[in-house]
Amino acid sequence: MIIALVYSIADTLSGAYSDRWAGAPGESESNILMQYMSSNDLIFVVLAVSLIIWSVLAFYLVRVDKKISSLEEQLSDK
């Protein structure tokens, strides 16, 4: 009895937010990005975002490497 009472008190979040994941009834998605995300599997959206992050990181590292190389050449010339 006490365990069931403690569990029912501790498990308040699963019931409170269970209807919010599906979206409110009657609302249409007006945002184009949200329509695209809901029409495709979300794994492809996650893949695209991670690909963008990795490509920006690679671009930044190449740019920093070129700047360091040019500074090393300037120091070796002097």
DRENLUM-734429 format. One record per residue: residue in three letters; x, y, z of N, C-alpha, C in turn. Coordinates in steps of 0.02 Angstrom, whole numbers, plus 50000, padded with zeros to 5 digits. Each point is the difference from the previous one (the first is absolute). Example, Ala and Ser with C-alpha at 12.3 -4.5 7.8 and 13.67 -1.06 7.14 Angstrom:
ALA506604971650390499555005950000500455006050000/SER499825005349964500425005950003499615005550037/
# end
This chain:
MET500414994150000499595005950000500435006250000/ILE500525000350041500435005850004500415000749936/ILE500224994449973500395000149938499575002749942/ALA499384997849997499555002449947499875007450007/LEU499945002450061499895007150012500615004149981/VAL500594997650018500625003549982500085000049924/TYR499864994549967500074999649928499505004749966/SER499405000450024499515004449968500185007350010/ILE500325001750055500225006950011500615001549957/ALA500454995349994500625001149962499874999949925/ASP499494996749977499884999349928499495005149977/THR500135006350013499525005249979500165002749931/LEU500624999249976500185003049936499744996149940/SER499984993450004499804996149942499275001349981/GLY499575001050048499315001449985499885007249980/ALA500395004550027499895007249988500215002049929/TYR500524996949974500255002149935499844995149944/SER499634994850013499894994949949499575002749943/ASP499545004650012499595002649945500335005749964/ARG500535002750025500335005749967500464997949944/TRP500224993849999500464997849948499664999549933/ALA499374998349998499654999249936499805006649970/GLY500035005450037499805006549975499285001450018/ALA499855006350003499325001950019499524998549943/PRO499404997550014499534998649946499745006449969/GLY499954999949935499725005749964500525005149978/GLU500614999550024500515004749979500334997449936/SER500075004449952500364998149938500705002750004/GLU500464996449972500705002150002500115005049943/SER500115006250017500095005149950500735001049981/ASN500454997750041500715000849987500224994849948/ILE500355002149949500224995549947500494994950027/LEU500455002250044500494995450029499664994650041/MET499505001850038499654995050040499624995149955/GLN499725002449945499664995549954500504995149969/TYR500605002449983500514995749971500224994850050/MET500115002150063500234995450051499474994750016/SER499375001949999499484995150017499854995449940/SER500155002249940499864995849942500544994649991/ASN500615001450021500544995249994500154997050068/ASP500384994749999500224997150063500475004850034/LEU499965000650065500425004750036500734998050001/ILE500154993749986500704997949998500375003649943/PHE499665001449945500325003649946500125007350018/VAL499575002850040500105006950023500605000250048/VAL500044995250044500574999650046500644998949960/LEU499984995849950500584998749958500225006449964/ALA499525003849973500175006149964500305005250047/VAL499735000750059500275004850048500704998050022/SER500114993750013500674997850020500505000749942/LEU499774998949938500445000949943500205007349992/ILE499535004550011500155007249997500515001850054/ILE499914997650060500465001650055500694997349985/TRP500064993949976500654997149985500345003749942/SER499635002049949500315003549944500245007050021/VAL499625003450042500225006550025500634999250043/LEU500024994850041500594998850041500614998449957/ALA499914996049948500564998349956500245006349963/PHE499545004249977500195006249966500405004550047/TYR499775000550062500355004250049500714997350013/LEU500074993450007500664997250014500475001049941/VAL499764999349939500425001249941500225007249997/ARG499555004550015500155007249999500525001750053/VAL499934997350060500495001350053500674997049982/ASP500004994149969500634996849980500365004349948/LYS499645002949952500325004349950500295006250032/LYS499655002950048500255006050034500634998350041/ILE500004994450033500584998050039500594998549955/SER499874996949943500544998649953500325006449973/SER499585004949986500275006449975500405003550054/LEU499774999750062500395003050055500664996350011/GLU500004993449993500634996350006500495001849945/GLU499755001149940500445002049945500285006950012/GLN499605004650026500255006750015500544999750054/LEU499914995850051500514999450052500634996749976/SER499944995249954500604996649975500395004549952/ASP499675004749967500355004649955500405005150040/LYS499785001850058500365005050041500534996650038/
# end
